[in-house]
Amino acid sequence: MQPSVRVEVDGEVFDVVARRDHPGQYDYTWISGPNPGYGFSSASSDGRSSTEADHRAAIHAFLAQVDPETGLIR
């Protein structure tokens, strides 16, 4: 398993892990969220690595879809 990188966005904490055999693909686990193990995945179309700014943008977009009452995507 690849080491994770902890990223905080809008007061929420996520662990980001690159998929070892799939360049440009990442799994995000919402550490501070109300639902253990919940998160999302992302992939670049060209296999390039994401920057910290890319990760922050992906997390911000995810959080914009979350229902604040349930902590799940609407």
Biotite code that builds the C-alpha atoms (Angstrom):
import biotite.structure as struc

atoms = struc.array([
    struc.Atom([0.000, 0.000, 0.000], chain_id="A", res_id=1, res_name="MET", atom_name="CA", element="C"),
    struc.Atom([1.223, 3.485, -0.854], chain_id="A", res_id=2, res_name="GLN", atom_name="CA", element="C"),
    struc.Atom([1.754, 5.986, 1.962], chain_id="A", res_id=3, res_name="PRO", atom_name="CA", element="C"),
    struc.Atom([-1.023, 8.489, 2.402], chain_id="A", res_id=4, res_name="SER", atom_name="CA", element="C"),
    struc.Atom([-0.846, 12.262, 2.429], chain_id="A", res_id=5, res_name="VAL", atom_name="CA", element="C"),
    struc.Atom([-3.091, 14.121, 4.856], chain_id="A", res_id=6, res_name="ARG", atom_name="CA", element="C"),
    struc.Atom([-4.845, 17.157, 3.363], chain_id="A", res_id=7, res_name="VAL", atom_name="CA", element="C"),
    struc.Atom([-7.148, 19.618, 5.152], chain_id="A", res_id=8, res_name="GLU", atom_name="CA", element="C"),
    struc.Atom([-9.730, 21.587, 3.169], chain_id="A", res_id=9, res_name="VAL", atom_name="CA", element="C"),
    struc.Atom([-12.498, 23.773, 4.605], chain_id="A", res_id=10, res_name="ASP", atom_name="CA", element="C"),
    struc.Atom([-11.805, 22.352, 8.069], chain_id="A", res_id=11, res_name="GLY", atom_name="CA", element="C"),
    struc.Atom([-12.212, 18.744, 6.881], chain_id="A", res_id=12, res_name="GLU", atom_name="CA", element="C"),
    struc.Atom([-9.379, 16.194, 6.876], chain_id="A", res_id=13, res_name="VAL", atom_name="CA", element="C"),
    struc.Atom([-8.728, 13.627, 4.134], chain_id="A", res_id=14, res_name="PHE", atom_name="CA", element="C"),
    struc.Atom([-6.075, 10.970, 3.593], chain_id="A", res_id=15, res_name="ASP", atom_name="CA", element="C"),
    struc.Atom([-5.030, 10.775, -0.063], chain_id="A", res_id=16, res_name="VAL", atom_name="CA", element="C"),
    struc.Atom([-3.410, 7.604, -1.442], chain_id="A", res_id=17, res_name="VAL", atom_name="CA", element="C"),
    struc.Atom([-2.035, 7.158, -4.965], chain_id="A", res_id=18, res_name="ALA", atom_name="CA", element="C"),
    struc.Atom([-2.895, 3.826, -6.560], chain_id="A", res_id=19, res_name="ARG", atom_name="CA", element="C"),
    struc.Atom([0.417, 2.031, -7.051], chain_id="A", res_id=20, res_name="ARG", atom_name="CA", element="C"),
    struc.Atom([-0.348, 0.346, -10.384], chain_id="A", res_id=21, res_name="ASP", atom_name="CA", element="C"),
    struc.Atom([-2.488, 3.135, -11.826], chain_id="A", res_id=22, res_name="HIS", atom_name="CA", element="C"),
    struc.Atom([-0.619, 6.414, -12.341], chain_id="A", res_id=23, res_name="PRO", atom_name="CA", element="C"),
    struc.Atom([-2.742, 9.500, -11.805], chain_id="A", res_id=24, res_name="GLY", atom_name="CA", element="C"),
    struc.Atom([-5.417, 7.668, -9.781], chain_id="A", res_id=25, res_name="GLN", atom_name="CA", element="C"),
    struc.Atom([-6.103, 8.521, -6.144], chain_id="A", res_id=26, res_name="TYR", atom_name="CA", element="C"),
    struc.Atom([-8.350, 7.390, -3.304], chain_id="A", res_id=27, res_name="ASP", atom_name="CA", element="C"),
    struc.Atom([-9.522, 9.998, -0.771], chain_id="A", res_id=28, res_name="TYR", atom_name="CA", element="C"),
    struc.Atom([-10.751, 8.923, 2.669], chain_id="A", res_id=29, res_name="THR", atom_name="CA", element="C"),
    struc.Atom([-12.693, 11.518, 4.666], chain_id="A", res_id=30, res_name="TRP", atom_name="CA", element="C"),
    struc.Atom([-11.068, 11.192, 8.091], chain_id="A", res_id=31, res_name="ILE", atom_name="CA", element="C"),
    struc.Atom([-13.052, 13.922, 9.869], chain_id="A", res_id=32, res_name="SER", atom_name="CA", element="C"),
    struc.Atom([-16.376, 13.033, 8.226], chain_id="A", res_id=33, res_name="GLY", atom_name="CA", element="C"),
    struc.Atom([-19.366, 11.517, 9.997], chain_id="A", res_id=34, res_name="PRO", atom_name="CA", element="C"),
    struc.Atom([-19.280, 8.234, 8.047], chain_id="A", res_id=35, res_name="ASN", atom_name="CA", element="C"),
    struc.Atom([-16.193, 6.030, 8.696], chain_id="A", res_id=36, res_name="PRO", atom_name="CA", element="C"),
    struc.Atom([-14.411, 4.967, 5.517], chain_id="A", res_id=37, res_name="GLY", atom_name="CA", element="C"),
    struc.Atom([-16.402, 7.340, 3.306], chain_id="A", res_id=38, res_name="TYR", atom_name="CA", element="C"),
    struc.Atom([-14.669, 9.215, 0.527], chain_id="A", res_id=39, res_name="GLY", atom_name="CA", element="C"),
    struc.Atom([-14.129, 9.225, -3.213], chain_id="A", res_id=40, res_name="PHE", atom_name="CA", element="C"),
    struc.Atom([-11.628, 8.449, -5.967], chain_id="A", res_id=41, res_name="SER", atom_name="CA", element="C"),
    struc.Atom([-10.248, 10.513, -8.825], chain_id="A", res_id=42, res_name="SER", atom_name="CA", element="C"),
    struc.Atom([-8.146, 9.938, -11.921], chain_id="A", res_id=43, res_name="ALA", atom_name="CA", element="C"),
    struc.Atom([-6.405, 12.143, -14.436], chain_id="A", res_id=44, res_name="SER", atom_name="CA", element="C"),
    struc.Atom([-7.181, 11.376, -18.055], chain_id="A", res_id=45, res_name="SER", atom_name="CA", element="C"),
    struc.Atom([-3.501, 11.414, -19.022], chain_id="A", res_id=46, res_name="ASP", atom_name="CA", element="C"),
    struc.Atom([-2.058, 9.559, -16.004], chain_id="A", res_id=47, res_name="GLY", atom_name="CA", element="C"),
    struc.Atom([-0.196, 12.582, -14.680], chain_id="A", res_id=48, res_name="ARG", atom_name="CA", element="C"),
    struc.Atom([0.370, 12.982, -10.956], chain_id="A", res_id=49, res_name="SER", atom_name="CA", element="C"),
    struc.Atom([-1.844, 15.423, -9.099], chain_id="A", res_id=50, res_name="SER", atom_name="CA", element="C"),
    struc.Atom([-0.419, 18.404, -7.272], chain_id="A", res_id=51, res_name="THR", atom_name="CA", element="C"),
    struc.Atom([-1.511, 19.471, -3.805], chain_id="A", res_id=52, res_name="GLU", atom_name="CA", element="C"),
    struc.Atom([-3.629, 22.164, -5.477], chain_id="A", res_id=53, res_name="ALA", atom_name="CA", element="C"),
    struc.Atom([-5.296, 19.449, -7.593], chain_id="A", res_id=54, res_name="ASP", atom_name="CA", element="C"),
    struc.Atom([-6.066, 17.415, -4.467], chain_id="A", res_id=55, res_name="HIS", atom_name="CA", element="C"),
    struc.Atom([-7.490, 20.474, -2.707], chain_id="A", res_id=56, res_name="ARG", atom_name="CA", element="C"),
    struc.Atom([-9.707, 21.275, -5.707], chain_id="A", res_id=57, res_name="ALA", atom_name="CA", element="C"),
    struc.Atom([-10.983, 17.669, -5.881], chain_id="A", res_id=58, res_name="ALA", atom_name="CA", element="C"),
    struc.Atom([-11.774, 17.649, -2.155], chain_id="A", res_id=59, res_name="ILE", atom_name="CA", element="C"),
    struc.Atom([-13.487, 21.043, -2.331], chain_id="A", res_id=60, res_name="HIS", atom_name="CA", element="C"),
    struc.Atom([-15.668, 19.803, -5.234], chain_id="A", res_id=61, res_name="ALA", atom_name="CA", element="C"),
    struc.Atom([-16.539, 16.649, -3.260], chain_id="A", res_id=62, res_name="PHE", atom_name="CA", element="C"),
    struc.Atom([-17.500, 18.631, -0.149], chain_id="A", res_id=63, res_name="LEU", atom_name="CA", element="C"),
    struc.Atom([-19.732, 20.899, -2.257], chain_id="A", res_id=64, res_name="ALA", atom_name="CA", element="C"),
    struc.Atom([-21.832, 17.813, -3.113], chain_id="A", res_id=65, res_name="GLN", atom_name="CA", element="C"),
    struc.Atom([-22.205, 16.557, 0.461], chain_id="A", res_id=66, res_name="VAL", atom_name="CA", element="C"),
    struc.Atom([-25.480, 16.944, 2.352], chain_id="A", res_id=67, res_name="ASP", atom_name="CA", element="C"),
    struc.Atom([-24.493, 18.525, 5.692], chain_id="A", res_id=68, res_name="PRO", atom_name="CA", element="C"),
    struc.Atom([-27.196, 16.573, 7.543], chain_id="A", res_id=69, res_name="GLU", atom_name="CA", element="C"),
    struc.Atom([-26.186, 13.092, 6.360], chain_id="A", res_id=70, res_name="THR", atom_name="CA", element="C"),
    struc.Atom([-22.541, 13.592, 5.415], chain_id="A", res_id=71, res_name="GLY", atom_name="CA", element="C"),
    struc.Atom([-23.271, 11.759, 2.144], chain_id="A", res_id=72, res_name="LEU", atom_name="CA", element="C"),
    struc.Atom([-23.314, 12.970, -1.448], chain_id="A", res_id=73, res_name="ILE", atom_name="CA", element="C"),
    struc.Atom([-26.768, 14.314, -2.327], chain_id="A", res_id=74, res_name="ARG", atom_name="CA", element="C"),
])
